[in-house]
Amino acid sequence: MASKLFAYLQLTRPANVVTAIADIWAGFAIAGGWSYLMTNWEQGSGDFWQNLLWLSLSTIGLYAGGVAFNDIADADLDAIERPERPIPSGRASKNGAILMSSLLLLGGVLAAFQVNHLAGILAISVVFCALLYDYWGKHQNFFGPINMGLCRAGNLLLGVAVAPEVLSKIWPIGLLPLVYVAAITMVSRGEVHGKNRKALFGGFGMYSLIVLAIFFAAKIQTSDFWQVIPFLALLSYMIFPPLIRAIRTQSPQFIGKSVKAAVISLIIVNASLAVAFEGWEIGLVILALLPLSLGLAKAFAVT
């Protein structure tokens, strides 16, 4: 029984789910939610705490359900290329996985509607983008990475949706996770066969663009923009060395390690965004999710 539960849990990519929670917390920071919680601590800020909890639960359902459906869609291909995966190995049934994933997505949408209608609509959009990617987008050379990036952009904006009036002004911030995740998706296409030098160089350029964009966003938002520099330095340390190794070797093994590092580093991207909008203290709160994600990554597959 325990091994069955573990197999279904594997389908949800727990380490990745933690990075999705970081999206919400960063979006919450962009909306000014953390500042509100700190300045209204004594007067009572129960609604905002509840909203943060609902949105965190929402993204857990949306992300876990979305990535599990990815394994469902890939079951036949995984039987050839990755037979150790839960479904092709027989440790998890396809029907059971469909039921679990559907309930997770439904729960994610319902949790978002507890905050407001805009959050609920965004959650539905994330579900649509995730399923589109699982069954169609990932097979498209150009649109596939963009499709995956839209899932993450929607997830970040879901956190901002706690304050709809802010979301209406700041929604272009969603382009940052879109570009970053599109880069990861592009690079990941060499995990099985390698030999994707152009994609690796493209990923390097897109990662560099994100680092610069967050720095300039911080410079625009605050005079204390220097606070974001240590976070961006950590981000660069996490993503660039593995990617350079992958470029040099063209090896599927090193490409996989590069993708894993970039996925986990989404937490640092989110922490950096939080610093740009609300200061280093909130950045550290989000960065505290990194050890948890790294620990889970030792027990569960990331890519």
Order of alpha helices (4+ residues) and beta strands (2+ residues): alpha-alpha-alpha-alpha-alpha-alpha-alpha-alpha-alpha-alpha-alpha-alpha-alpha-alpha-alpha-alpha
